[in-house]
Amino acid sequence: MSRNDNGNTPVATDSGAGAHTLAEPPATAGPVRRLHAYVDVAVVVLTLAGTNLIAHFTSAWANIATVPVAAVVLVLLMRRRGLGWAELGLSPRHWRRGTLYALGAVGIVLSAVVIGAALPITRPFFLADRYATVSGALIASMIVIPLQTVIPEELAFRGVLHGTLDRAYGVRGVFAAGSLLFGLWHIASSLGLTHGNRGLSGILGSGPAAQIAGIALAVLATGAAGAVFTWLRRRSGSLLAPIALHWSLNGAGALAAAVVWHTALH
């Protein structure tokens, strides 16, 4: 007995005189499944929007806990809605391939960070105030960034959102909508960006226009990064690769900033 294109198994029914025929699944099965996929996308997007607002515009504790909690809730919710572990990028059979891509991505980024921190023309961009101390950068790189930012965001975007968009719109929707939403996700966290980075403030200034330009640059940069993360996710089949690249961009950047601050002060 074969399955049809929608993955539904035809059911044997009695047509009389002891003969059995295969009854086709209802014609509405396709449209209903697509509707469920669109609903899932809407639920995920609205949840992420609310999570972003709560995390950045309420309390310090909400900023710490909201994104990780929301990511776990979305994974559990979409599992109940039928997304498989492979669709979420969490299937163990893709771990080996994901690890290989992860190692390659981290190696490339670490090389770029070392070069950027060493060159006089790019070194000022590493002078972010929040990573002015080595101890603070270590805590941020090894604890805060992985647990509060990288892993939850990858679970939410390259895991849950990726899976729901793929079901509803296919690969083009995953890249276009997923990258755009990841860029917009960083609007709130980019407020005041030019005040805290000497490289950016030196180029853009610190007035309202500079703030808007800084936010626009952050959205464009993170949207482009989201497209790369998505490519890694699809190529490897695993979240390990985008998690590794995401951490190396943020975590290694924090450590490099501390080193640049330390050498600048001495």
Disulfide bonds with the S-S distance in Angstrom:
none
